[in-house]
Amino acid sequence: MRTPGRWRAVDETGAVLDILSRTHRNTHAAKIFFKRLLINDDVPDVVHTDKLWRYGAAIRELPVLHAVEHTQVIRAARCNNLIEQRAGSIREE
């Protein structure tokens, strides 16, 4: 059985905004996730993601996100990040 990809959005304080589990981590799944977030929340000023290229592709395909700054971070840079530490409880579900 394939483990689903987990998409998680948090705000600047670390509060989880949304979680999406999908069987694939592709551009289509990223677009669905961003669209779900934009229904309930304002367009962010900055989007921080890992280096998965599908995030950038989804951001480019959604016109509402064209003006958003997209910052990619490497895993080593966020390993001690409080927000990443909170992901443990999500992974265990």
C-alpha positions as CSV (number, residue, x, y, z in Angstrom):
1,M,0.0,0.0,0.0
2,R,1.4,3.4,-1.0
3,T,1.8,6.0,1.8
4,P,0.0,9.1,1.0
5,G,1.7,12.4,0.6
6,R,1.0,14.9,3.3
7,W,0.6,18.6,2.6
8,R,0.6,20.9,5.6
9,A,0.2,24.6,5.8
10,V,1.0,26.7,8.9
11,D,0.9,30.4,9.6
12,E,3.8,32.5,11.0
13,T,3.0,31.5,14.6
14,G,3.1,27.7,13.8
15,A,-0.7,27.2,13.9
16,V,-1.8,24.5,11.4
17,L,-4.1,26.0,8.8
18,D,-4.8,22.8,6.8
19,I,-3.6,19.3,6.2
20,L,-4.3,17.3,3.0
21,S,-3.4,13.7,2.4
22,R,-3.1,12.5,-1.2
23,T,-1.8,9.4,-2.9
24,H,0.5,11.5,-5.1
25,R,2.6,14.6,-4.4
26,N,2.1,16.1,-7.9
27,T,1.3,19.5,-9.3
28,H,-2.5,18.7,-9.4
29,A,-2.4,17.9,-5.6
30,A,-0.4,21.1,-4.9
31,K,-3.0,23.2,-6.8
32,I,-5.9,21.6,-4.9
33,F,-4.1,22.3,-1.6
34,F,-3.4,25.9,-2.4
35,K,-7.0,26.4,-3.6
36,R,-8.4,25.0,-0.4
37,L,-6.2,27.3,1.6
38,L,-7.3,30.4,-0.4
39,I,-11.0,29.7,0.2
40,N,-10.7,30.3,4.0
41,D,-7.5,32.5,4.2
42,D,-6.1,35.6,2.6
43,V,-3.4,35.4,-0.1
44,P,-0.1,35.2,1.8
45,D,2.8,37.6,1.2
46,V,5.3,34.8,1.2
47,V,5.1,31.0,0.7
48,H,7.9,28.9,2.1
49,T,8.2,25.4,0.7
50,D,10.7,22.6,0.4
51,K,12.5,22.1,-2.9
52,L,9.8,19.9,-4.4
53,W,9.3,21.5,-7.9
54,R,5.6,20.9,-7.9
55,Y,5.0,23.7,-5.5
56,G,6.5,26.2,-7.9
57,A,4.6,24.7,-10.8
58,A,1.3,25.0,-8.9
59,I,2.1,28.6,-7.8
60,R,2.8,29.5,-11.5
61,E,-0.5,28.0,-12.6
62,L,-2.7,29.8,-10.1
63,P,-2.9,33.5,-11.1
64,V,-3.9,34.7,-7.6
65,L,-0.5,33.5,-6.4
66,H,1.7,35.2,-9.1
67,A,2.6,38.2,-6.9
68,V,3.4,36.0,-3.9
69,E,7.1,35.6,-3.0
70,H,8.0,31.9,-3.2
71,T,11.0,30.9,-1.0
72,Q,12.4,27.4,-1.1
73,V,14.2,26.1,1.9
74,I,16.4,23.0,2.3
75,R,15.6,20.4,4.9
76,A,18.8,21.0,6.9
77,A,17.9,24.7,7.4
78,R,14.6,23.8,9.0
79,C,15.5,20.7,11.0
80,N,15.4,22.6,14.3
81,N,12.4,24.7,13.4
82,L,9.5,24.7,15.9
83,I,7.0,24.4,13.1
84,E,8.8,21.3,11.7
85,Q,8.9,19.7,15.1
86,R,5.1,20.0,15.3
87,A,4.9,17.9,12.2
88,G,5.7,14.8,14.2
89,S,2.2,14.4,15.5
90,I,0.9,14.7,11.9
91,R,3.2,12.0,10.6
92,E,2.2,9.6,13.4
93,E,-1.5,9.8,12.5
